[in-house]
Amino acid sequence: MYKKIYLVLSLWILIFTACTKQKQYFEESGSVFHTIYHIKYEGSELLTEKIDAELQKFNLSLNPFNPNSIISKVNQNEPVEADDWFIEVFNKAKEVSDHSEGVFDITCAPLVNLWGFGFSKMDSVTPQMIDSIKQFVGYQKVRLDGRKVIKDDPRILLNCSAIAKGYASDVIARLLEREGVENYMVEIGGEVTMKGVNQNGKCWRIGINKPEDDSTGIKNDVGEVVELCKKGGVATSGNYRNYYIKDGKKYAHTIDPRTGYPSEQSILSATIVADDCITADAYATAFMAMGLEKAREAAKNIPGIEYYVIYTDENGKHQIEYSTGMLQFLPNRKIEALLSE
């Protein structure tokens, strides 16, 4: 009888201890996809091992630099079945390609490599070289048949770097939610998924850097703040630190996969707020190549996204434009609007 009482008391002590375990905010950091990640979340214990394990699994799906990943095997024309992560990213990429008239294209890496980082090989690129590569560039030339990737040309290479970091943030967010976490901020390479509040009980805030004439990346002055009080994703795409100048105007380093040539668009930075980070990440990249007018029109037909862009006007001056719905996420702009009323 005493043994039974002891067992019951021990069980109640364990239950009470588990229920009263104090929650606190934890911070994690590390590297994945050759970039840095930072994660903050409220929980009753560290989830380091589970986060690391999830990132390693993700690495084996969509990291083109890992020879054992699914995407690498697809690129090497090895027999492989796509997993759920690969399929979700592939389908989202196709959706964004369709909405951006093909300027977002996960097959365009060979063209990017041809021109070199920052267009360092610009003087050596010829029309013949571009025409040769364009034969195996184009998102319409690759598709899914169940879990099998079908390529029209074996030379086609997939690179999801313009969408995978945002999706990885969503994947870790899903893991945190499965672990019962309600308040978190996951940032991978600048792409952020967040929910709830920070350790001060305030909505999460993310800064948008000012465009600087600084190729070193040392200057990181924040020009705007995005505040998210609901679950969602925020992503910024911008090459304004490595722009090139033509006829006195600044252009970001973006390749138009449809032409094979640099896309001379005035947008220097595009920030997107969406329901998830995979969407925000992809459209931030697409907006850079689409240019202001087409991006503005596209945003009207894409539900659930808001934008904030920095661009150069015809006089070479920096200007800002944001969608009407974006104002709710810009606390400084909301204050200015209230004061002006």
C-alpha positions as CSV (number, residue, x, y, z in Angstrom):
1,M,0.0,0.0,0.0
2,Y,2.8,2.4,0.9
3,K,4.5,1.6,-2.4
4,K,1.3,2.6,-4.3
5,I,1.0,5.8,-2.4
6,Y,4.7,6.6,-3.1
7,L,4.2,5.9,-6.8
8,V,1.1,8.2,-6.9
9,L,2.9,11.0,-5.1
10,S,6.0,10.7,-7.4
11,L,3.7,10.8,-10.4
12,W,2.0,14.0,-9.1
13,I,5.3,15.6,-8.4
14,L,6.5,14.9,-11.9
15,I,3.3,16.3,-13.4
16,F,3.4,19.4,-11.1
17,T,7.1,20.1,-12.0
18,A,6.4,19.8,-15.7
19,C,3.3,22.1,-15.5
20,T,5.1,24.7,-13.5
21,K,8.3,24.8,-15.5
22,Q,9.1,28.4,-16.2
23,K,9.0,29.6,-19.7
24,Q,11.7,32.0,-20.9
25,Y,13.1,33.4,-24.1
26,F,16.0,31.5,-25.7
27,E,18.3,32.6,-28.5
28,E,19.9,30.3,-31.1
29,S,22.4,31.1,-33.8
30,G,24.5,29.2,-36.3
31,S,25.0,28.8,-40.1
32,V,23.2,27.1,-42.9
33,F,23.3,27.5,-46.7
34,H,26.5,29.5,-46.2
35,T,24.6,32.1,-44.3
36,I,23.9,33.0,-40.6
37,Y,20.7,32.3,-38.8
38,H,19.3,33.8,-35.5
39,I,16.3,32.4,-33.7
40,K,14.5,33.7,-30.6
41,Y,11.6,31.9,-29.0
42,E,9.7,31.5,-25.7
43,G,9.8,28.0,-24.3
44,S,10.4,25.9,-21.3
45,E,13.6,24.4,-22.7
46,L,16.3,24.8,-25.3
47,L,15.4,23.2,-28.7
48,T,18.9,23.4,-30.1
49,E,19.2,19.7,-31.1
50,K,15.8,19.6,-32.7
51,I,16.5,22.8,-34.7
52,D,19.9,21.5,-35.8
53,A,18.4,18.2,-36.9
54,E,15.6,20.0,-38.9
55,L,18.2,22.2,-40.6
56,Q,20.3,19.2,-41.5
57,K,17.3,17.5,-43.0
58,F,16.5,20.6,-45.0
59,N,20.1,20.8,-46.1
60,L,19.7,17.4,-47.7
61,S,16.7,18.5,-49.6
62,L,17.4,22.0,-51.1
63,N,21.1,22.9,-50.7
64,P,22.7,22.9,-54.2
65,F,26.1,22.9,-52.6
66,N,25.6,19.6,-50.9
67,P,26.3,16.8,-53.4
68,N,24.0,14.5,-51.5
69,S,21.0,16.7,-51.5
70,I,17.9,16.1,-53.6
71,I,18.4,19.2,-55.7
72,S,22.0,18.3,-56.4
73,K,21.0,14.9,-57.6
74,V,18.4,16.5,-59.8
75,N,21.0,18.7,-61.3
76,Q,23.4,15.8,-61.8
77,N,20.5,13.8,-63.5
78,E,20.7,11.1,-60.9
79,P,17.5,9.1,-60.1
80,V,15.9,10.6,-57.0
81,E,12.5,11.3,-55.6
82,A,11.5,14.8,-54.5
83,D,10.5,15.2,-50.8
84,D,7.6,17.4,-49.6
85,W,9.9,20.3,-49.0
86,F,11.3,20.2,-52.5
87,I,7.8,19.9,-54.0
88,E,6.5,22.9,-52.0
89,V,9.4,25.1,-53.0
90,F,9.2,24.0,-56.6
91,N,5.5,24.7,-56.8
92,K,5.8,28.1,-55.1
93,A,8.6,29.0,-57.5
94,K,6.4,28.2,-60.5
95,E,3.6,30.3,-59.1
96,V,5.9,33.3,-58.7
97,S,7.3,32.8,-62.1
98,D,3.9,32.9,-63.6
99,H,2.9,36.0,-61.7
100,S,6.2,37.8,-62.6
101,E,6.1,37.0,-66.3
102,G,9.1,34.8,-65.9
103,V,11.6,37.2,-64.4
104,F,11.7,34.9,-61.3
105,D,13.2,31.7,-62.5
106,I,15.0,29.0,-60.5
107,T,16.8,27.7,-63.7
108,C,18.7,31.0,-64.3
109,A,21.9,30.2,-62.3
110,P,24.0,29.5,-65.4
111,L,23.3,33.0,-66.7
112,V,24.2,34.5,-63.3
113,N,27.4,32.6,-63.3
114,L,28.2,33.7,-66.9
115,W,28.0,37.4,-65.9
116,G,29.9,36.8,-62.6
117,F,29.2,38.3,-59.2
118,G,28.5,42.0,-59.6
119,F,28.8,41.5,-63.3
120,S,32.6,41.1,-62.9
121,K,32.8,39.3,-66.2
122,M,30.7,41.8,-68.1
123,D,33.4,42.6,-70.7
124,S,33.9,39.0,-71.7
125,V,30.2,38.1,-72.2
126,T,29.1,37.8,-75.8
127,P,25.6,37.4,-77.4
128,Q,26.7,33.9,-78.6
129,M,27.4,32.8,-75.1
130,I,24.1,34.1,-73.9
131,D,22.2,32.4,-76.7
132,S,24.0,29.1,-76.0
133,I,23.0,29.2,-72.3
134,K,19.5,30.3,-72.9
135,Q,18.8,26.9,-74.6
136,F,18.7,25.3,-71.2
137,V,17.3,28.2,-69.1
138,G,13.5,28.6,-68.5
139,Y,11.2,27.5,-65.8
140,Q,8.8,26.1,-68.4
141,K,11.4,23.5,-69.3
142,V,11.2,21.6,-66.0
143,R,8.2,20.1,-64.2
144,L,7.1,17.6,-61.6
145,D,5.5,14.2,-62.4
146,G,4.5,13.0,-59.0
147,R,7.8,13.0,-57.1
148,K,10.0,12.9,-60.2
149,V,11.6,16.0,-61.7
150,I,11.3,16.0,-65.5
151,K,13.8,18.2,-67.4
152,D,13.5,19.0,-71.1
153,D,17.2,19.4,-71.3
154,P,19.7,17.5,-69.1
155,R,21.8,20.6,-68.8
156,I,19.1,22.4,-66.8
157,L,20.3,23.4,-63.3
158,L,18.0,24.3,-60.4
159,N,19.0,26.8,-57.8
160,C,16.5,27.8,-55.2
161,S,18.7,30.3,-53.3
162,A,16.2,33.1,-54.0
163,I,13.4,31.2,-52.1
164,A,15.0,28.5,-49.9
165,K,16.1,30.7,-47.1
166,G,12.7,32.1,-46.6
167,Y,11.2,28.6,-46.8
168,A,13.8,27.4,-44.2
169,S,12.6,30.1,-41.8
170,D,9.0,28.8,-42.3
171,V,10.2,25.2,-41.7
172,I,11.8,26.1,-38.4
173,A,8.7,28.1,-37.4
174,R,6.6,25.0,-38.0
175,L,9.0,23.0,-35.8
176,L,8.7,25.5,-33.0
177,E,4.9,25.5,-33.2
178,R,4.9,21.6,-33.0
179,E,6.9,22.1,-29.8
180,G,4.2,24.3,-28.4
181,V,6.0,27.6,-29.0
182,E,3.7,30.6,-29.5
183,N,6.1,33.5,-29.6
184,Y,9.1,33.3,-31.9
185,M,11.3,35.1,-34.5
186,V,13.2,33.0,-37.0
187,E,15.7,34.8,-39.2
188,I,17.8,33.0,-41.8
189,G,20.0,35.1,-44.1
190,G,17.9,38.2,-43.5
191,E,14.6,36.4,-44.3
192,V,12.2,36.3,-41.3
193,T,9.2,34.4,-40.0
194,M,7.7,35.6,-36.8
195,K,4.7,35.1,-34.5
196,G,3.5,36.6,-31.3
197,V,5.6,39.0,-29.2
198,N,9.3,39.4,-28.1
199,Q,10.7,39.2,-24.6
200,N,9.4,42.7,-23.8
201,G,5.8,41.8,-24.8
202,K,6.1,43.9,-27.9
203,C,5.4,43.0,-31.5
204,W,8.6,41.8,-33.4
205,R,10.4,44.6,-35.3
206,I,12.7,44.2,-38.3
207,G,14.9,47.0,-39.8
208,I,15.2,47.9,-43.5
209,N,18.7,49.2,-44.2
210,K,19.3,52.5,-46.1
211,P,20.9,52.2,-49.5
212,E,24.6,53.1,-48.9
213,D,27.4,53.7,-51.4
214,D,29.3,51.0,-49.6
215,S,30.4,47.8,-51.3
216,T,32.1,46.6,-48.0
217,G,28.7,46.2,-46.3
218,I,30.1,47.8,-43.1
219,K,27.4,50.5,-43.1
220,N,24.0,49.2,-41.8
221,D,22.0,52.2,-41.0
222,V,18.3,51.4,-40.6
223,G,16.1,53.6,-42.8
224,E,12.7,52.0,-41.9
225,V,11.2,49.6,-39.4
226,V,8.7,46.8,-40.1
227,E,6.6,45.8,-37.2
228,L,4.6,42.5,-37.3
229,C,2.0,41.8,-34.7
230,K,0.6,38.6,-36.4
231,K,2.1,35.5,-37.8
232,G,3.9,36.3,-41.1
233,G,7.0,36.5,-43.1
234,V,9.2,39.5,-44.1
235,A,12.0,39.4,-46.7
236,T,14.1,42.1,-48.3
237,S,16.0,41.7,-51.6
238,G,18.5,44.4,-52.6
239,N,21.8,44.7,-54.4
240,Y,22.2,48.4,-53.8
241,R,25.6,47.9,-52.3
242,N,26.8,46.5,-55.6
243,Y,24.9,48.5,-58.1
244,Y,26.3,49.5,-61.4
245,I,26.0,52.9,-63.1
246,K,24.9,53.6,-66.7
247,D,24.2,57.0,-68.1
248,G,24.3,58.4,-64.6
249,K,21.6,56.1,-63.2
250,K,22.1,53.3,-60.6
251,Y,20.9,49.8,-61.4
252,A,20.8,46.7,-59.1
253,H,22.7,43.6,-60.2
254,T,19.8,41.5,-61.5
255,I,19.7,39.2,-64.5
256,D,16.5,39.0,-66.6
257,P,16.4,35.2,-67.5
258,R,14.1,36.0,-70.4
259,T,16.8,38.0,-72.2
260,G,19.9,36.8,-70.5
261,Y,21.0,40.3,-70.0
262,P,21.1,42.6,-66.9
263,S,17.7,43.9,-66.0
264,E,18.0,47.7,-66.0
265,Q,15.4,48.4,-63.3
266,S,15.3,51.3,-60.8
267,I,14.4,49.3,-57.7
268,L,17.4,49.1,-55.3
269,S,15.6,47.3,-52.5
270,A,12.3,45.5,-52.2
271,T,10.8,44.4,-48.9
272,I,7.7,42.1,-48.9
273,V,5.4,41.2,-46.1
274,A,3.3,38.1,-46.6
275,D,1.6,35.3,-44.7
276,D,4.7,33.2,-44.9
277,C,8.4,33.8,-45.6
278,I,8.6,31.6,-48.7
279,T,6.2,33.9,-50.4
280,A,7.9,37.1,-49.1
281,D,11.3,35.9,-50.2
282,A,10.3,34.9,-53.7
283,Y,8.4,38.1,-54.5
284,A,11.1,40.3,-53.0
285,T,13.5,38.8,-55.6
286,A,10.9,39.0,-58.4
287,F,10.1,42.7,-57.7
288,M,13.8,43.6,-58.1
289,A,13.8,42.3,-61.7
290,M,10.3,43.4,-62.6
291,G,10.8,47.1,-62.0
292,L,8.5,49.5,-60.2
293,E,5.6,49.8,-62.6
294,K,5.2,46.1,-63.2
295,A,5.8,45.2,-59.6
296,R,3.1,47.7,-58.6
297,E,0.6,46.2,-61.0
298,A,1.5,42.6,-60.1
299,A,1.0,43.4,-56.3
300,K,-2.7,44.3,-57.1
301,N,-3.3,40.8,-58.4
302,I,-1.4,38.8,-55.7
303,P,-3.4,38.3,-52.5
304,G,-1.7,38.6,-49.2
305,I,1.4,40.6,-50.0
306,E,2.4,44.1,-49.2
307,Y,5.5,45.9,-50.5
308,Y,8.0,48.6,-49.6
309,V,10.5,49.6,-52.3
310,I,13.5,51.9,-52.5
311,Y,14.2,53.1,-56.1
312,T,16.0,55.7,-58.0
313,D,14.0,58.3,-59.9
314,E,14.9,59.9,-63.3
315,N,17.2,62.3,-61.5
316,G,19.1,59.5,-59.7
317,K,17.6,60.3,-56.3
318,H,16.5,57.7,-53.9
319,Q,12.7,57.5,-53.5
320,I,10.3,55.3,-51.5
321,E,7.0,53.7,-52.5
322,Y,4.9,51.3,-50.5
323,S,1.5,49.7,-50.9
324,T,-1.5,51.0,-49.0
325,G,-1.7,47.9,-46.8
326,M,2.0,48.1,-45.9
327,L,1.4,51.2,-43.8
328,Q,0.0,49.0,-40.9
329,F,3.5,47.4,-40.6
330,L,5.4,50.7,-40.6
331,P,5.1,52.2,-37.1
332,N,7.1,55.3,-37.9
333,R,5.1,56.1,-41.0
334,K,1.8,55.6,-39.0
335,I,2.9,58.1,-36.5
336,E,3.8,60.6,-39.2
337,A,0.4,60.0,-40.8
338,L,-1.4,60.6,-37.5
339,L,0.5,63.8,-36.9
340,S,-0.3,65.1,-40.3
341,E,-4.0,64.7,-39.9
